[in-house]
Amino acid sequence: MKQFSMIFLAFMVIAISGCAQPKEIQLPDPIITGGMPLMDALKNRKSAREFSDKNIDNQTLSNLLWAAFGYNRIDEKKRTAPSANNKQEIEIYCAMRNGLFLWNPDRNVLIPIVEEDVRAKTGGQDYVAAAALNLIYVCNNDVYGGGMSDSRKNIVYVDTGYISENVYLFCASTGLSTVARGFFDPVELSKTLSLPDSKWVVLTQSIGYPK
């Protein structure tokens, strides 16, 4: 009986160890120099709604996320986009072919949320499933102590717009296509992201290589 218990225990250990937990993706350090001159990027900035099926490599993704809302003054914890009272309330989720992730800017890692392709669930347009990357901008109400007045919500929209425009300019500079989107089901998307009541989806943005 004792021998059977030991064999059963060993089997369980092997079975549990075989169920690998989803791993974080460590992104490479962003390259924060170079690129297209600002005036040229502004001239080329536009929305596009057709995307190829080419994936975005991790270096480009790291550069893009840094441009969106990374730390450009690390010692002060200040970022590439402004936020009212420096609340930095916006979190960025990344929906890609290999799953849904939350970007942690402090460690520049992607934290796995869902191990499946949920791109089609990020919006009502057909092209969202084809875009290599769909960013979901989420407001964390906890930084405000849980409250959300109309005036504060307006500030959240403005702060998100700054981030989205940074992405537009990065895409114009690097030859990527992008479009910001407000057409999504906030209730269903919140469920997909497993958001608590203190967080809400503000805006989405599709990004990929031109078709």
QUICOR-V772898 format. One record per pair of residues at least 4 apart in sequence whose ideal C-beta (glycine too) atoms are under 6 Angstrom apart, sorted by the first residue. I is the first residue (numbers start at 1). GAP is how many residues later the second one is. D is the distance in whole Angstrom. If there is no record, write none. Layout:
# QUICOR-V772898
i:gap:d
I:GAP:D
I:GAP:D
This chain:
# QUICOR-V772898
i:gap:d
22:90:4
22:93:5
24:85:5
24:87:6
25:85:4
26:83:5
27:31:5
27:35:4
27:81:5
28:31:5
28:34:5
30:32:5
30:33:5
30:36:4
31:32:5
35:138:5
36:4:5
36:5:5
36:137:4
41:128:5
41:131:4
41:132:5
44:128:4
45:123:5
45:127:4
47:132:4
48:129:4
49:78:5
49:130:5
50:161:4
51:79:5
51:80:4
51:126:6
51:157:3
51:160:6
52:157:5
52:159:5
54:155:4
55:77:5
56:4:5
56:5:5
56:76:5
56:77:5
64:106:5
65:38:5
66:4:3
67:99:5
67:103:4
68:95:5
68:98:5
68:99:5
69:10:5
69:12:5
69:94:5
70:10:6
70:35:6
71:8:6
72:8:5
73:5:4
80:86:6
81:81:4
81:82:5
81:85:5
82:80:6
83:4:5
83:5:5
83:76:5
84:71:5
87:56:5
89:50:5
89:51:5
89:54:5
90:47:5
90:69:6
90:70:6
91:47:5
91:49:6
92:11:5
92:43:6
93:9:5
93:43:4
93:100:6
94:7:5
94:9:6
95:5:5
95:23:5
95:24:5
95:27:5
95:39:4
96:37:6
97:20:5
99:13:6
99:15:6
99:16:5
100:13:5
100:14:4
100:18:5
101:9:4
101:10:6
101:11:6
102:9:5
102:11:6
103:7:6
104:5:5
104:7:6
114:4:6
118:74:5
119:9:6
119:10:5
119:15:5
120:9:4
121:71:5
122:6:5
122:12:4
122:82:5
123:5:4
123:58:5
123:60:6
123:61:5
123:81:6
124:59:5
128:6:6
128:78:5
131:75:4
131:77:4
132:76:4
133:74:4
134:72:5
135:70:5
136:68:5
137:23:5
137:65:5
137:66:5
138:61:5
138:63:6
139:17:5
139:61:5
139:63:5
140:59:5
141:5:6
141:7:6
141:57:5
142:56:5
148:4:6
148:5:6
160:42:5
160:43:5
164:16:5
164:41:6
167:38:6
168:10:6
171:5:4
171:7:4
176:31:6
177:31:6
177:33:5
178:29:5
179:27:5
180:25:5
181:23:5
184:5:5
184:20:5
185:4:6
186:15:5
189:12:5
190:5:4
190:11:6
195:4:4
